[in-house]
Amino acid sequence: MKSGRTRVGVLGIAILVAAVATVRTVEAQTVHGKEYWRGIAAKRYEVPEGEKAFGLAKELSGYLKSSDAELRDDLAYSILAEWILHKDVFSKDELLALEEEWRGNLKAGIGDSETDSVLGRSFSALCLAAIAERELKTPFLGEERYRKLLAAAESYLKEERDLRGFDPVKGWIHAAAHTADLLAALVRHPLFTKQDQAAVLGAIWWKLEGADVVFAFREQDRLANVLAAMAGRTDFDLAGFREWLIDIDRSDQAVWRDSPPKLEGLQRFENDTYFLSAFVARVSLGEMTSGAEEAKGGLGVVEEKVESKTEKLNTEITEVGAQRTRRRGINSEEARKAALGSLKMKMKIESKTEKT
C-alpha cells in the first residue's frame, strides 16, 4: 500500500509540473509586440476580435514598469486608460482586480531613488487615477476599497523619493504629478469626508516640504488641482485650510533668517510659492464646483501670502542680479527687468494640463 501511495503521489506531482509548464508556454505565446498595441491604438482602442480585454490588460499592466517610453506611456497606459474610462470592456470584478494590483505596485521598491522601479509605481498611480475617475461615473469600489485607495495615495505621495519629472531617454516619470491626479479624483468622491481633508493637506505639505528639488514640470500645478477640487466641495474646511496655510507660511518665513538663504529652504519656498500661485489661478478662474463662494471668501489670505512670497523672491533676484551686473558692467535696471520678467514667465499658469 505504501508503494502504491508513493506512485500516486509521484504521478500527481508530474501532472502538476506538466500543467505549470503548459501554462507558462501559453503565457509565453501570448506576449504581444509593440506593433500589436500600435494597431489597437490606431483602431481607436477597440479590443481586437476574439480577444479578452482583461487578459490583454494584465499583459499591459506589466509594461507600466518598462523603461521604453512608447511601450509604457503611449501604449500601455493610454490603452488601459481608454478602456477603463470610455470603452466599458471590464466587469466590476476585473476592475477591482486591476485596482488591487496597481495599489500594491505603489509599494514596490518604495524608498528607491534614481532607479527604474519608480516607473511601475508612478504609472500605476496614473492608472489608478483612471480607476478613480471611472468610480466617479459608475461607482464599483465600495467604501472599504475606496478608503484603502485613498490611504495608499496619501502614503505614496509622502513616501516616493524619486522626484524626477522627465528623462530625455525614458520619457515621463512624474510620480508627484501622477499621484496628484489620483488624489484630485479621490477628493471629489462622495465618500471623501471633511475629516479626510486634513490628511490630504498633510500629504501635500509633506511632499512640498521634503522635496530636494524645485519641481520643473508643473508638478505644483497638478498638486494645486487637488486643493482646488477639495475647495470645490460643499464641506470644504476653510478654517482648517487657513491653519494649514499659516503653518506653511511660518516654515517659509524661516528661510529668510539666513542671508543668503540655504538652498534646501529656497527650493521649498519656491515650490510653495508656485503651488499657491497655481491654486489662486484656479480659484480665480472658477475651476471649482459648489464650494467656490466659500473658497473665494478665503482667497485674500492666499493672495497675500503669494504676494509676500513673490516680493521676497523679487528682492532676492534683484540683489543677486545687481551684484552680478556690477561685476560685468551691465546696467542694473535692465538686469532687474530681465530677472523679474523671467520670474513672471516661470509663475505663469497654463490652463491646459498635459496627459502625464
C-alpha positions as CSV (number, residue, x, y, z in Angstrom):
1,M,0.0,0.0,0.0
2,K,2.8,2.4,0.8
3,S,4.4,1.9,-2.6
4,G,1.0,2.4,-4.3
5,R,0.5,5.8,-2.4
6,T,4.1,6.8,-3.4
7,R,3.3,6.1,-7.1
8,V,0.1,8.1,-6.9
9,G,2.0,11.0,-5.2
10,V,4.7,11.0,-7.9
11,L,2.1,10.9,-10.6
12,G,0.3,13.8,-9.1
13,I,3.4,15.9,-8.9
14,A,4.3,15.0,-12.5
15,I,0.8,16.2,-13.7
16,L,1.2,19.4,-11.7
17,V,4.6,20.2,-13.2
18,A,3.3,19.5,-16.7
19,A,0.3,21.8,-16.1
20,V,2.5,24.6,-14.9
21,A,4.8,24.2,-17.9
22,T,1.8,24.3,-20.2
23,V,0.5,27.5,-18.6
24,R,3.9,29.1,-18.9
25,T,4.1,28.1,-22.6
26,V,0.7,29.6,-23.3
27,E,1.7,32.8,-21.5
28,A,4.9,33.0,-23.5
29,Q,3.0,32.5,-26.7
30,T,0.5,35.4,-25.8
31,V,3.1,38.1,-25.3
32,H,2.5,40.8,-28.0
33,G,4.9,43.2,-29.6
34,K,4.6,46.9,-29.9
35,E,3.1,46.6,-33.4
36,Y,0.2,44.8,-32.0
37,W,-0.5,47.5,-29.4
38,R,0.1,50.2,-32.0
39,G,-2.6,48.5,-34.1
40,I,-5.1,48.8,-31.2
41,A,-4.3,52.5,-30.8
42,A,-4.7,53.1,-34.5
43,K,-8.1,51.5,-34.5
44,R,-9.5,53.8,-31.8
45,Y,-8.6,51.4,-29.0
46,E,-11.1,48.8,-29.9
47,V,-10.5,45.4,-28.4
48,P,-9.3,43.0,-31.2
49,E,-11.9,40.5,-32.3
50,G,-11.6,37.2,-30.4
51,E,-9.5,38.7,-27.6
52,K,-10.5,39.2,-23.9
53,A,-9.8,42.8,-22.7
54,F,-8.9,41.7,-19.2
55,G,-6.2,39.2,-20.4
56,L,-4.7,42.0,-22.6
57,A,-4.9,44.4,-19.6
58,K,-2.9,42.0,-17.5
59,E,-0.2,42.0,-20.1
60,L,-0.3,45.8,-20.5
61,S,-0.1,46.2,-16.7
62,G,3.3,44.5,-16.8
63,Y,4.6,47.1,-19.2
64,L,3.8,50.0,-16.8
65,K,7.3,49.5,-15.4
66,S,9.1,49.4,-18.7
67,S,11.8,51.9,-19.4
68,D,10.6,52.1,-23.0
69,A,8.6,55.3,-23.0
70,E,6.4,54.4,-26.0
71,L,5.5,51.0,-24.6
72,R,4.9,52.2,-21.1
73,D,3.1,55.6,-21.8
74,D,1.9,55.9,-25.4
75,L,0.7,52.3,-25.5
76,A,0.2,50.5,-22.1
77,Y,-1.1,53.4,-20.1
78,S,-3.0,55.0,-23.0
79,I,-4.8,51.8,-23.9
80,L,-5.7,50.9,-20.3
81,A,-7.0,54.4,-19.6
82,E,-9.1,54.4,-22.7
83,W,-10.6,51.0,-21.9
84,I,-11.3,52.0,-18.3
85,L,-12.8,55.4,-19.0
86,H,-14.5,55.1,-22.3
87,K,-14.9,51.5,-23.6
88,D,-16.6,49.7,-20.7
89,V,-14.8,46.5,-21.5
90,F,-14.2,45.3,-17.9
91,S,-16.5,43.8,-15.4
92,K,-16.7,45.1,-11.8
93,D,-14.6,42.2,-10.6
94,E,-12.0,42.8,-13.3
95,L,-11.8,46.5,-12.4
96,L,-11.3,45.6,-8.7
97,A,-8.6,43.1,-9.6
98,L,-6.7,45.8,-11.6
99,E,-7.2,48.3,-8.8
100,E,-5.8,45.9,-6.2
101,E,-2.7,45.1,-8.4
102,W,-1.9,48.7,-9.1
103,R,-2.5,49.8,-5.5
104,G,0.0,47.1,-4.5
105,N,2.5,48.4,-7.0
106,L,2.7,51.7,-5.2
107,K,4.8,49.9,-2.5
108,A,7.1,48.0,-4.9
109,G,10.6,49.3,-4.4
110,I,9.4,52.4,-2.4
111,G,12.4,54.2,-1.0
112,D,14.5,53.8,-4.1
113,S,15.6,56.8,-6.0
114,E,17.1,57.3,-9.4
115,T,16.2,53.7,-10.4
116,D,13.6,52.4,-12.9
117,S,11.4,51.0,-10.2
118,V,9.8,54.4,-9.9
119,L,8.2,53.8,-13.4
120,G,6.0,51.0,-12.2
121,R,4.9,52.9,-9.1
122,S,4.3,56.2,-11.0
123,F,2.3,54.7,-13.9
124,S,0.3,52.5,-11.5
125,A,-0.7,55.7,-9.8
126,L,-1.7,57.2,-13.1
127,C,-3.8,54.1,-14.0
128,L,-5.4,54.3,-10.6
129,A,-6.3,57.9,-11.4
130,A,-8.3,56.5,-14.3
131,I,-9.9,53.9,-11.9
132,A,-10.9,56.8,-9.6
133,E,-12.4,58.8,-12.5
134,R,-14.4,55.7,-13.5
135,E,-15.5,55.3,-10.0
136,L,-17.0,58.8,-10.0
137,K,-19.1,58.0,-13.0
138,T,-20.2,54.4,-12.1
139,P,-19.3,53.5,-8.5
140,F,-17.9,50.0,-8.0
141,L,-15.3,50.2,-5.3
142,G,-17.4,50.3,-2.2
143,E,-16.4,52.2,1.0
144,E,-13.7,49.8,2.2
145,R,-11.9,49.7,-1.1
146,Y,-12.2,53.5,-1.6
147,R,-10.7,54.1,1.9
148,K,-7.8,51.7,1.1
149,L,-7.1,53.5,-2.1
150,L,-7.3,57.0,-0.5
151,A,-4.9,55.9,2.2
152,A,-2.5,54.3,-0.3
153,A,-2.5,57.5,-2.4
154,E,-1.7,59.7,0.6
155,S,1.1,57.4,1.7
156,Y,2.6,57.1,-1.7
157,L,2.7,60.9,-2.2
158,K,4.6,61.2,1.1
159,E,6.9,58.2,0.6
160,E,8.0,58.5,-3.0
161,R,11.6,59.8,-3.0
162,D,12.2,59.8,-6.8
163,L,11.1,63.3,-7.9
164,R,12.3,63.2,-11.5
165,G,9.7,64.6,-13.8
166,F,11.1,63.8,-17.2
167,D,14.0,61.8,-18.6
168,P,15.3,62.5,-22.1
169,V,15.6,58.8,-22.8
170,K,12.9,57.2,-20.6
171,G,10.3,59.9,-21.0
172,W,7.8,61.0,-18.4
173,I,8.4,59.8,-14.8
174,H,6.3,62.4,-13.0
175,A,5.4,60.5,-9.8
176,A,4.3,63.6,-7.9
177,A,2.0,64.7,-10.7
178,H,0.5,61.3,-11.3
179,T,-0.3,60.9,-7.6
180,A,-1.8,64.3,-7.6
181,D,-4.1,63.3,-10.4
182,L,-5.2,60.3,-8.4
183,L,-5.9,62.4,-5.3
184,A,-7.7,65.0,-7.3
185,A,-10.2,62.4,-8.4
186,L,-10.5,60.8,-4.9
187,V,-11.3,64.1,-3.1
188,R,-14.3,64.6,-5.4
189,H,-15.8,61.3,-4.3
190,P,-19.0,61.4,-2.1
191,L,-17.2,59.2,0.5
192,F,-14.5,61.8,1.0
193,T,-15.2,63.5,4.3
194,K,-14.3,66.7,6.0
195,Q,-12.1,64.8,8.3
196,D,-10.2,63.4,5.3
197,Q,-9.2,66.9,4.2
198,A,-6.5,67.3,6.9
199,A,-4.8,64.1,5.8
200,V,-4.6,65.2,2.2
201,L,-3.3,68.6,3.1
202,G,-0.8,66.9,5.3
203,A,0.4,64.7,2.4
204,I,0.7,67.7,0.1
205,W,2.7,69.6,2.8
206,W,5.0,66.6,3.3
207,K,5.7,66.5,-0.5
208,L,6.4,70.2,-0.8
209,E,8.4,70.3,2.5
210,G,10.5,67.2,1.7
211,A,11.3,67.9,-2.0
212,D,15.0,68.4,-2.6
213,V,14.4,70.0,-6.0
214,V,12.4,72.8,-7.4
215,F,9.7,71.0,-9.4
216,A,10.3,71.9,-13.1
217,F,7.5,70.0,-14.9
218,R,4.4,71.6,-13.4
219,E,4.0,69.2,-10.5
220,Q,2.9,72.2,-8.4
221,D,0.0,72.8,-10.8
222,R,-1.2,69.2,-10.5
223,L,-1.0,69.4,-6.7
224,A,-2.9,72.6,-6.9
225,N,-5.7,70.7,-8.7
226,V,-6.1,68.6,-5.6
227,L,-6.6,71.6,-3.4
228,A,-8.9,73.2,-5.9
229,A,-11.0,70.1,-6.1
230,M,-11.2,70.0,-2.3
231,A,-12.1,73.7,-2.2
232,G,-15.0,73.0,-4.6
233,R,-16.7,70.7,-2.1
234,T,-19.7,72.0,0.0
235,D,-18.0,70.7,3.1
236,F,-14.6,72.4,2.4
237,D,-12.9,73.1,5.8
238,L,-11.9,76.7,5.2
239,A,-10.7,77.1,8.9
240,G,-8.5,74.0,8.6
241,F,-7.1,75.3,5.3
242,R,-6.2,78.6,6.9
243,E,-4.4,76.9,9.7
244,W,-2.5,74.8,7.2
245,L,-1.6,77.8,5.2
246,I,-0.3,79.6,8.3
247,D,1.9,76.6,9.0
248,I,3.3,76.7,5.5
249,D,4.0,80.4,5.7
250,R,5.7,80.1,9.1
251,S,8.0,77.4,7.7
252,D,8.7,79.6,4.6
253,Q,9.5,82.7,6.6
254,A,12.2,80.8,8.4
255,V,14.1,80.5,5.1
256,W,14.9,84.2,5.2
257,R,16.6,84.2,8.5
258,D,19.8,83.2,6.7
259,S,21.5,85.5,4.2
260,P,21.9,84.2,1.6
261,P,19.1,81.6,2.2
262,K,20.1,78.0,2.3
263,L,19.4,76.1,-1.0
264,E,17.1,73.5,0.5
265,G,15.0,76.2,2.1
266,L,14.8,78.3,-1.0
267,Q,13.8,75.2,-3.0
268,R,10.9,74.6,-0.6
269,F,10.0,78.3,-0.7
270,E,9.8,78.4,-4.5
271,N,7.7,75.1,-4.6
272,D,5.3,76.6,-2.1
273,T,5.0,79.9,-4.0
274,Y,4.3,78.3,-7.3
275,F,1.9,75.8,-5.8
276,L,-0.1,78.6,-4.1
277,S,0.0,80.7,-7.3
278,A,-1.5,77.8,-9.2
279,F,-4.2,77.4,-6.6
280,V,-5.0,81.2,-6.8
281,A,-5.3,81.0,-10.5
282,R,-7.7,78.0,-10.4
283,V,-9.9,79.6,-7.9
284,S,-9.9,82.9,-9.8
285,L,-10.8,81.2,-13.0
286,G,-13.6,79.4,-11.3
287,E,-12.2,75.9,-11.8
288,M,-14.3,74.6,-8.9
289,T,-17.9,73.4,-8.1
290,S,-20.4,74.3,-5.5
291,G,-17.9,75.4,-2.8
292,A,-16.5,78.2,-4.9
293,E,-18.0,81.1,-3.0
294,E,-16.7,79.9,0.4
295,A,-13.2,79.2,-1.0
296,K,-13.2,82.7,-2.7
297,G,-14.0,84.2,0.6
298,G,-10.7,83.0,1.9
299,L,-8.8,83.7,-1.3
300,G,-7.5,87.0,0.0
301,V,-5.4,85.2,2.6
302,V,-3.7,83.1,0.0
303,E,-3.2,86.0,-2.3
304,E,-1.5,88.0,0.5
305,K,0.9,85.0,1.1
306,V,1.7,84.7,-2.6
307,E,2.3,88.4,-3.0
308,S,4.6,88.4,0.1
309,K,6.5,85.4,-1.3
310,T,6.8,86.9,-4.7
311,E,8.1,90.1,-3.3
312,K,10.8,88.3,-1.3
313,L,11.8,86.4,-4.5
314,N,11.9,89.7,-6.5
315,T,14.1,91.3,-3.8
316,E,16.4,88.4,-3.8
317,I,16.7,88.2,-7.6
318,T,17.2,92.0,-7.8
319,E,20.0,91.9,-5.2
320,V,21.8,88.9,-6.9
321,G,21.3,90.5,-10.3
322,A,22.8,93.8,-9.1
323,Q,25.8,92.0,-7.7
324,R,26.4,90.2,-11.0
325,T,25.9,93.2,-13.2
326,R,28.2,95.3,-11.2
327,R,30.9,92.7,-11.8
328,R,30.1,92.5,-15.5
329,G,29.5,96.3,-16.1
330,I,25.8,95.7,-17.2
331,N,23.1,98.2,-16.4
332,S,21.4,97.0,-13.2
333,E,18.0,98.3,-14.1
334,E,18.0,96.3,-17.3
335,A,19.1,93.2,-15.3
336,R,16.3,93.8,-12.8
337,K,13.7,94.0,-15.5
338,A,15.0,90.8,-17.2
339,A,15.0,89.0,-13.9
340,L,11.5,90.0,-13.0
341,G,10.3,89.1,-16.5
342,S,11.9,85.7,-16.1
343,L,10.2,85.2,-12.8
344,K,6.8,86.2,-14.2
345,M,7.2,83.7,-17.0
346,K,8.0,80.9,-14.5
347,M,4.9,81.7,-12.4
348,K,2.5,81.9,-15.4
349,I,-0.2,79.3,-15.0
350,E,-1.3,77.4,-18.1
351,S,-5.0,76.4,-18.1
352,K,-4.3,73.2,-20.2
353,T,-2.6,70.3,-18.5
354,E,-0.7,67.6,-20.3
355,K,-1.6,63.9,-20.1
356,T,1.3,62.8,-18.0
